[in-house]
């Protein structure tokens, strides 16, 4: 028992711990610091106190430390944190200044950003059995502010930072330069196995195949290398590139522009024997050799997508009708010099129509050649023509278009139905949502990847790796917690105080946010300090326990 009598306010200091102990425990459990230090050792001769791994750990803590604030890689973040609990004795906030973190990013880039991440990622995934039978690959754009001039001098021609430039923005920010992030996830955790920074103007049709080529080359050097079925969106379905990589096993959506796909999607429902997949989905399986590649095609119908798309579809029909009504009214009030002029005016309108048909006639306009009251022998002269028109819905075109609603085609060259059963094709493809969730996490506005000291594309590329490590720690931690809750048949309350066994880790962070460390100087002359963990509740103690002994020690529970 600590005797608190006589303690004055200047002998007390309250520092914030919150959920950072959970993050630090997960970093330790995954061995991230040791794995980085093994590859990027720091020479003590230069006076370095913190290793590269510890600096990366600091950036991960900073990245996952936010709840309401932006990410600022600055020692100020650690000023009110219990550094000895998070990093060990002798380490202070000043050790993680801008210069130290910037040099760490430089070291990561020099080693090879993708190389370092993939080595660590594959090692952790294999150690923890996090690899699935499929790997989902996708890209997103990260918008940046600043000039970021192209560096013309590059000593290593095989390694250059991503080109930060204008391109197709998935953030709808065409006014900003950008860089692309390629992410490959696997397993039930959505484990980010591979990351790569790409030029801001690069195309997925090329990116996917380049990344897969690098990844499979890397895998060949691994012991017990996984044999993935790679899942991607329709940009992967480039026949000439797939033909040149027969070793790849893939699952993707077939582009709707292909005639074969249009035919399948526009055909009447009763042309097929649909198989129920559950959750509002139906499918039709067929074999294909499109492009000379043997593959399984699966025509998918989604009832939910059909209902959602039909609302927009009906609006498009009404919009076309309204625009057509105005166009024909204006045409009807014009006088054309000849039939050819009238035809030239109405043909472009007819050509643009998708859901309507126009019926029209050309009416000659005549008048008497002389002014005044026409005489007995007065002759009418033709002076031009007018378009009289009406329009109706094109029921056949509308029905054909409606058939397409909620339909799409998936394809895979994995012909072994034991390895990839027919019923799993759609499920595995929908797993791409793991990447989308990861992108939402990384693109959260509280991350600010070009802030503070990130003045070069090389450092931005390296920080993208750190952000992906944040995603790794978050996803594995969340999966670990949910598994334990399920196994123990326990729950935690959600925001509405309802008991659940699948909370998000961010909600758990909020539950732990009030936890602080009270530091008490009990003997100032001898600099004897005692620490107590405050604001621990029965719920927070239970949650911390789920994350193991390392977490319990950080929070001072054991």
Secondary structure, DSSP 8 states (H G I E B T S, - for coil): ----TT--GGGEEEEE-TTHHHHHHHHHHHTHHHHHHHHS---GGGT--S-HHHHHHHHHHHHTS-SSS----SGGGGTTS-HHHHH-TT--GGGG-HHHHHHHHHHHHHH-HHHHHHHHHHHHHHHTT---SEEEEEEEEEEE-S--------S-TT------B----TTS-TTSEEEEEEEEEETTTTEEEEEEEE-TT--HHHHHHHHHHHHHHHHHTSTT----EEEE-GGG--HHHHHT-TT--EEEE--TTSHHHHHHHHS-GGGS--EEEETTEEEEEEEE-GGG--EEEEEEEEHHHHHHHHHHHHHHHHHHHHHHHHHHHHHHT--BSSHHHHHHHHHHHHHH-SSEEEEEEEEEEEEESSSSS--TT--EEEEEEEEEEEEEE-HHHHHHHHHHTTEEEEEE----TTTS-GGGHHHHHHTTHHHHHHHHHHT-TT--TTSTT--SHHHHHHHHHHHHHHHHHHHHHHHHHHHHHHHHT--EE-TTS-EES---HHHHHHHTTT-EEEEEEEETTTTEEEEEEES--HHHHHHHHHT-HHHHHHTT--
